[in-house]
């Protein structure tokens, strides 16, 4: 049986014979993909690389996240500007003497007992949160694209295998039909062949529908309903089984989700510091002028509470959030370990399935041909022949599924361990939060 060939990412309707779009935008040439700034791992096909690059460049939530990063950088500048002097101007309508009075106040903070520093630290931590959020969305979109890509590829291969099997079933229907007409075989053998053929037609229709759904999902990810990712990727045992050594440590060290939760811990820590420092006064150099008193300059001490002791409650709440986000970091690490372990087990198991599946597929084909000859000789029943044909198709489908399982899990492992980064990361230094 032949594998699915070019244009497999077009809609399944086109593959079923209804034609392809007049103009299809294909993947970039391998040379163009290799020339990009981000290196392409050998286990990632040029078509998959191009699809993930396109998805992570144009996905709306990623673009929105980058805008949030720019806004957070402006918030950091605004927080730093709190160290600069503030100017207040006030106009007053005088009740006596007529005319208007004016007042000018210039206040330059000198010492705030850490309040301004905590505000700046919080703004910086919020910027780290926004950057980690973008990296997290990029990784999630890349993983979704990988899932959709290999699901379409798997279903395309299944469709090709089942189409070949359907043709073989139809030939068997014709063959047994002639034998029934000649009264060599019973009518029940023909009914069995027709039933198996109808069942296979239903399964093929389901595969085509699933392929359409997966194709629509990929179209939404890349943002182009005419996108075509080229041919079905080919399994290579030399590259589609990544080295598991150090994979867990790499994944934890570069996990954007862990980075985001660690940054949120820093935000909560800065909020705790802000709330505690709010009880302390602020020392400022101050200059004022008005029509009545004239000019004055000196040192001012300002202390203010809000809502009684609400700042104390705010400090307790911030401290609780800090504890909560620190625990969330531990939870994220455990979930990441579990997810990566599942991918590593799936990848290793696929290697064994592929090796045994190839042998089973060849053996099933040989058994099918042998049973056909034995049926003619009267040594096998028609049911034996039909079962052998089904087993041969099932063995080939199982082998193909194992190959795509290996390729998909390899791509996920590369993404999770950051051995493959579709876009340059905004956060390049891991955040380590000390208790």
N, C-alpha and C positions, 0 to 999 in steps of 0.2 A: 504494500500500500504506500502511496506517495504522500509526503507531508504537504501541508498547505503552503502555497507559494505567495508571490508578491501581491501587494495591495490588500493584505489581510485586515487592515484596520478600517477599510471602508465599511459602510453599513452592511449588515448581513443580507439585506434585501438585494444589494448589488451583487453579493456573492451568490445569491440564490438565482440570479439570472435576470434581474430587472435593470441592470446597467449601472454604471458608475457616473458620478458627476462629470460634467464636461471638463472642468478644470479642477485638479486636485493638487493642493500644496503638499509636496512630499518632504521628507526629512532632509536636513542638510547633508552634504557629502561628508564622509568620515574625515577628510582633511580639514573641513571647516570646523567640525566638532572638536578635533584635536588642537585646533589653533586657539580655542578659547582660554581664558585665564585659569579656569578650574580644571585640573587634570581629570581624565576619564579612566577609571579602573578597567582592567582587562575584562572583568566579569560583567561589565555594563556595556551593552551594545550601543553603537552610535545612535540608533533610533530611540532607545530608551533614554539615553543621555540628553538628546535633543528635546524629547517630550518633557522631561523633568525640568530642564533649564527653562523651557518656555512657560511651564506651569508656575514655577517659582518666581518668574519675572513679572507675570501679568496678573496673578491671582489678586482679587480686590482686597482681601483682608491683609495680605502682605503689604500692599501699597498703602493701605490705611495705617498699618502698624509703623511703617517708615515715617509717615506724617506725624504720628504720635511721638516718635523718637525726636523729630525736629522740635516739636512743641516742648518736650521735656528738657531739651537743651536750652531752650529759651527760659524755661522755669529755673534752671540752674543759674543762668545769668541774672535773672530777676532776684533770686535769693542772695547772690553775691552783692548785688547793688544795694541791699539793705545796709551795708556798711557805709555807704555814702551819705552825706548830709541830706536831710529833708528840709524843705522850705515851705512855710505856710504863710499865706497872705489873707488878711481878713479886712473887710470894709464894714464900718459901723455908722449908723445914722445917729448922731448925737442928739439927746433930748434937750439939752440946754446949749445955748450959744449958737445954735444953727450949724449947718454944714455937715460934712462927713468926716469921720475919723478912720484911720487905717492902722493896721498892726501887721508887723512882719516878724516871723519867728524862724530862725535857722537852727536846726538841731543836728549835731554831729555825734553819733554814738562813739563812746570811748571804751566802755567795758560793759558786757551784758551777762556776765557769769555763764557763758556758754550757750545762751539762747540763740543768738544769730548763727553760731557754728552748727547747732543742732538743726536749724532751719535749712542751712546749706547742705548738711549731710543728708537730710531727708530728700531734698531735691535731687542730689546726685544719685541716691539709692533708687528714686523713682525713675531716673533716666536708665539705670541698669535694668530695672524691671521691664521697661518698654523695649530695650534692646534685646533682652532675653526672650520676650514675647514674640518679637519678629523672628528670631532664630528658631523658636519652637514652632511657629506657624509654617516656616519654610520646611522644617523637617517633616511635619505632619502632612503638608501638601505633597512633598516628595514621596512619602510612604504611600499616600493614597494613589498617586500617579503610578507608582510601581505596582500596586495591587491591581489597578484597572488595566494596566498594560499587559501584565502576565495573565490576567483572567481572559482578556480578549485573545491572547496568543494561545492559551490552553484550549479555549472553546473553538478557535479556528482549526487547531489540530484535530480536535475531536470531530468537528464537522467534516473535515476531509476524510478521516478514518471511517466515520459512519456513512458517508456518501459512498465510499468504495464498498463497504459492507452491504449497503442497500442495493447497489448494482449487482453484487454477487447473489443476494437473496432473490432479486428479480429473475436472474438467470436460472436459479434453482426452481423458482415457481414455473417458469417456462418449461424447464426440463421435466419436472414431475407432472406438469399438465399434459405433456405429450404421452407420458407413460400411462396416465389415467385414461386418456382417450384411446390408447391401444389396449386398455384393460390389463396392463401389466402390473400396475400399482393401484391400491385402493383410493377412493375419493378422500378418505381421511388424511392421507399424506399430502394431498393438494391443499386441503383446508389448513393443515398445520403450517405449510409453507406460506400460505396467504396470511395467516394469523401472525406469524413471526415477522413477516415483511411489514404488515400494518403497524405492529408494535414498534418496529425500528423507525418507521416514518414518523410516528408520534414523538419518539425520543429525539430524532433529528430536528423536528420542528421546535421542540423545547430548547435544544442547544442553540438554534438560530435566534430564538427570542432572548435567551440569556446573553448571547453575544451582542445583540442590539442594545440591551440595557447597559452592558459594560462599556460599549462604544460610546453611548450617550454620556456616561459618567466621565470618560476620558475627554470627550469634547468639552464638557463644562470645566474641567480642570485646566486644559490648555487654552480655553477661550476661543475655539475655532471649530465650527461644526463641519468643516471640510478638511479637517486635519487628517493626514495619513502617515502613520509611523512605519511604513515599509513592510519588510518581510518578517515572517515568524522567526524569532531568534533560535539559534542552534545551541544545544547543550555541549559544553566542553568540560570534561572532568578535571582538567588541569587548572581551570580558573573559577569554576562555580562552586568550589568548596573552600571558603576563606579559612585562614589559619585561626583557630579559636584561642591561641595563646595570647593572654593579656586582653582579650576582648571585653571582659566585664569591667576591668579597670579603665579601659579607654572609653567605654560607653558612659560610665559614671562621671569621669573627668570632663566629658564634653557635652553631657546631657543638657539641652537648653531648658527643659522643664526644671531640672534641679537648680540650674542657674537662676531661673526666674523665682523659684521659691526661696532660694538663699537671698536674693536681692530684696524680696518682700520681708524677709527677716530683718535685713538692715533698715528698711523703711520703718518697721515697727519699733526697732531699737532707737532710731532717731526720734520717733514720735514720743517714746517714753522719756527720752532726754529733754525734748521740748516741754513736755508737760511738767516735769520736775523743775526745770529752770524757770518756768513761768512765775514761780513764787518769789524769785529773786528780783531785786530792783535793777534798773539799767542806769548806768552813769554816762552822762552826755555833756559835751560842751555846747552851750546855748547862747545865741545872740538874739535879742529882741528889740524892736523899736515900735513905738506908737506916738501919737500926737500929744498925749498927756504926759507920759513919763519920760519919753525920749528914748535914748539908746541904753541898753543894758547888756552886759556880757558876763558869763559866769559858768559854773558847773551845776548841772541839774541832776537830781536823783528822782527817778520815776518808778513807782511800784503800783501794780494793778492786779486785781483778781477778777475773775469772771464767774458770776453765779455762785458766790460763796466759795465753797471748797470743791467746785466742779472740776477744777484742774487736777486735784488729787485723784478723783474718780477717773479722769481721762488718763492719768498716768497708770493706774491699775489696769485699765482696759488695754492700753498699749502694751503693757508688760505681758498680759495674757495673750494678745495677738502675736507677740514675739515668740512665746512658748509654742503657740499653735503652729506657726509657720515653720519653726525649727523641727517640730514633729512631722510636718508635711514633707520636709526634705527627706527624712528617714523613710517615710512611706513611699515617696517617689523612687528612692534608690531600690527598695525591695521590689516594687512593680517593674522597674527597669531590669533588674536581675532576672526576674521571672520571665519577662517577655523575651529577653535576649537568650535565655536558656532554652526556651521553646523553639526559637529560630535555629539555634545551634543543633538541637536534637533533630528537628525536622530536616535540616540540611544533611546531617550525618546519616539519618535513616534513609533519605532519598538516594544516597549513593548505593546502599545495599539493594534498594528496590529496583534501581535502574539496572544493576548488574544481573539480578535474578529475572527481572522483567524481560530483558532482551532474550534470554535463554527460553523463557516460557513462551514468548511470542513466536519464536522460530519453531519450537516444538509443536505449538498449537497449529501452525500452518501445515506442518508435515502430517500431523494427525488428521487434519481436515481432508487433505488430498488422499491419504490412505483410506479414510472412511468412505470417500466417494467411490474409490475403486472397489472396495469391499461390498458396498451397497449394490453395485452393478453385478457383482459376483454372487449376490444373495447372502453374504455373510454378515451384513450390518443392516439395521432398520433405517428408515428415513428419519426417525427421531434422533438416532445416533448422529446422522449427518448434520442435521439442523443444530443439534447441541454443539457439535464440533465447530461449526461455523461461528456460532455465538461465542464460544470460548476463545477462538482465535481473535475475534474482534475485541473481546474484553481484555485479553492479554495485551494487545497493542495499545488500547486506551489506558490501561494501568501503567504501562511503561512510559507513555507520553505524559501522563499526570505526574509521575515521579520526576521526570526531567524538568518540568515547569516548577514543581515544588522546590527542586534544588536551585534553579535559577532565581526564583522569587525570594526564597529565604536568603540566598547569597546577597542579593541587592539590599534587602532589609538589614542584614548584618553590617554591610558596608556603611549604610546610612546611620545606623544606630551608634556605631563606633567612630563615626566621623572620618573613616577612611575615604569616604566619598562625600563631598560637600557641594551641593548644587550651586549655592551662592556663598560668597565670602561672608563669614560670620561677623556680626557686629560686636560680639563679645569674644575676645580672643584669650582673656585671662580668667581662669576659673575663680569663682568666689568661694572662699573658705570662711565660714562664720564660726568664730570661737565662742564658746559658752560664756 
